[in-house]
Amino acid sequence: MPNSPSDGARPSGAPRRVKMQRRGPLLVEGPVEVELEDGTTVRSDRFRVALCTCRRSRRFPWCDTSHRARSSGPSDGPPPAGG
């Protein structure tokens, strides 16, 4: 009998894979339960979830790619036209 089930579920005892990214969410193989600071638990049955690490997400703890938004500052884009 093969080690991995045909339904794609993680075999019992197999480690859960977590992928860290320099500027982005934490990717976790699902399904997952996440315990929040206030003690509540949220669950996702997806095969992979993106957990927000920047706290900008409107769907926290799930990432909604808000980390991609840039703040306006002198280094964003070309300098203003002189006058």
Secondary structure, 3 states (H helix, E strand, C coil): CCCCCCCCCCCCCCCCCEECCCCCCEEEECCEEEECCCCCEEEECCCEEEECCCCCCCCCCECCCHHHCCCCCCCCCCCCCCC
